[in-house]
């Protein structure tokens, strides 16, 4: 039986009230909207990406779309430290990992970082057609379950850094982390940096005060993306890897705490 206009309006009002009153409803609604929008933004341009496969420029339009979706959801990012990027050199870029919405961070960074490429787990490749889109903009897929295989693939990228001046983006924590302390970094990115004798570009993203996956809160707010001065691996050997890792992690942890204090003082989180 068809619903009358009055019934439809009533249902819309009830849905709006539930959305505004329930953090859980708001959280899942916004997450679903974000995921679906990201998939559409990534996959619709695939026919155009096929003309230049494995080219980082294929991700520029999806990156722009992801940023706009974030703004529509009430999330904004301020990028600081762009002057610390050297456009003439390739390197290893490290970013702390908090949530699936880090795609918005990548969306902001992709047009800024010269010749970017990304490391991702191989399972993403099989999420058709999203995996195909990732492949077409140059994502490097690794098998996290096979450390030897993953390290071999990662080490091969040293050539891309030195010859093509690529910038390889890593989430060195290896998993999502919304705590105040960064998780221990994986060694893969540091192997690449030492093998290619390049620099490491630390990038720190402040905590998402507007997002809490445990309490199912997804409000409105702002985060800061801080691009720090590069740390050189030139002249270092494999025996220096642990010291380099500790140095970079400490630099990022200190900056992470500073940014979190800055965001907390601003208190930008709001609810719809």
JOMO-V920863 format. One record per run of one state. SS is the DSSP state (h for helix, s for strand, l for the rest). FROM is the first residue (numbers start at 0). TO is the last residue. If there is no record, write none. Layout:
ss = [SS & SS]
from = [FROM & FROM]
to = [TO & TO]
This chain:
ss = [l & h & l & h & l & h & l & h & l & s & l & h & l & s & l & h & l & s & h & l & h & l & s & l & h & l & s & l & h & l & s & l & s & l & s & l & s & l & s & l & h & l & s & l]
from = [0 & 4 & 21 & 22 & 43 & 45 & 52 & 55 & 72 & 74 & 80 & 81 & 84 & 90 & 95 & 101 & 110 & 115 & 121 & 126 & 129 & 136 & 139 & 142 & 146 & 163 & 166 & 170 & 187 & 196 & 198 & 205 & 210 & 212 & 216 & 218 & 219 & 227 & 230 & 232 & 237 & 266 & 269 & 270]
to = [3 & 20 & 21 & 42 & 44 & 51 & 54 & 71 & 73 & 79 & 80 & 83 & 89 & 94 & 100 & 109 & 114 & 120 & 125 & 128 & 135 & 138 & 141 & 145 & 162 & 165 & 169 & 186 & 195 & 197 & 204 & 209 & 211 & 215 & 217 & 218 & 226 & 229 & 231 & 236 & 265 & 268 & 269 & 271]
